[in-house]
Amino acid sequence: MGVLPGTLIYVRKIAPLGDPIEITVKKSEITLRKCDAKSVYIETIA
């Protein structure tokens, strides 16, 4: 699955020990391990 630059990603849940992380991309909910999530560059918007 690919995510294009400029796509909004919402962090929904982070497990108590930080792994895994649940994100929402468009209408899909995705769970990523920390090592995979490091590949995603996130810029915070207000």
C-alpha beads as a LAMMPS data file, in Angstrom:
LAMMPS data file: protein, C-alpha beads

46 atoms
45 bonds

1 atom types
1 bond types

-500.0 500.0 xlo xhi
-500.0 500.0 ylo yhi
-500.0 500.0 zlo zhi

Masses

1 110.0

Atoms # bond

1 1 1 0.000 0.000 0.000
2 1 1 1.353 3.403 -0.893
3 1 1 0.562 6.813 0.560
4 1 1 1.135 9.852 -1.601
5 1 1 2.765 13.008 -0.246
6 1 1 0.152 15.428 1.078
7 1 1 -2.243 12.700 2.240
8 1 1 -3.606 13.367 5.725
9 1 1 -2.727 10.693 8.272
10 1 1 -4.358 10.624 11.696
11 1 1 -2.713 8.803 14.601
12 1 1 -5.632 7.133 16.388
13 1 1 -4.067 4.906 19.028
14 1 1 -0.628 4.084 20.388
15 1 1 -0.203 0.941 22.457
16 1 1 0.996 1.411 26.065
17 1 1 4.541 0.314 25.168
18 1 1 4.456 2.309 21.915
19 1 1 4.121 -0.653 19.545
20 1 1 1.896 -0.978 17.471
21 1 1 0.468 2.345 16.295
22 1 1 -2.991 2.638 14.722
23 1 1 -3.394 5.288 12.018
24 1 1 -6.200 6.324 9.703
25 1 1 -5.422 7.080 6.059
26 1 1 -8.463 8.314 4.161
27 1 1 -11.094 5.683 5.089
28 1 1 -8.679 2.889 6.012
29 1 1 -7.470 2.039 9.501
30 1 1 -3.938 0.639 9.507
31 1 1 -1.866 -0.795 12.320
32 1 1 1.906 -0.402 12.003
33 1 1 4.821 -1.609 14.052
34 1 1 7.291 1.068 15.162
35 1 1 9.933 -0.127 12.705
36 1 1 7.461 0.283 9.797
37 1 1 6.077 3.581 11.092
38 1 1 9.587 5.085 11.002
39 1 1 9.314 5.052 7.196
40 1 1 6.412 7.535 7.321
41 1 1 7.330 11.232 7.518
42 1 1 4.642 13.139 9.396
43 1 1 4.261 16.890 9.563
44 1 1 1.948 18.237 12.258
45 1 1 -0.751 20.658 11.105
46 1 1 -2.903 22.851 13.275

Bonds

1 1 1 2
2 1 2 3
3 1 3 4
4 1 4 5
5 1 5 6
6 1 6 7
7 1 7 8
8 1 8 9
9 1 9 10
10 1 10 11
11 1 11 12
12 1 12 13
13 1 13 14
14 1 14 15
15 1 15 16
16 1 16 17
17 1 17 18
18 1 18 19
19 1 19 20
20 1 20 21
21 1 21 22
22 1 22 23
23 1 23 24
24 1 24 25
25 1 25 26
26 1 26 27
27 1 27 28
28 1 28 29
29 1 29 30
30 1 30 31
31 1 31 32
32 1 32 33
33 1 33 34
34 1 34 35
35 1 35 36
36 1 36 37
37 1 37 38
38 1 38 39
39 1 39 40
40 1 40 41
41 1 41 42
42 1 42 43
43 1 43 44
44 1 44 45
45 1 45 46
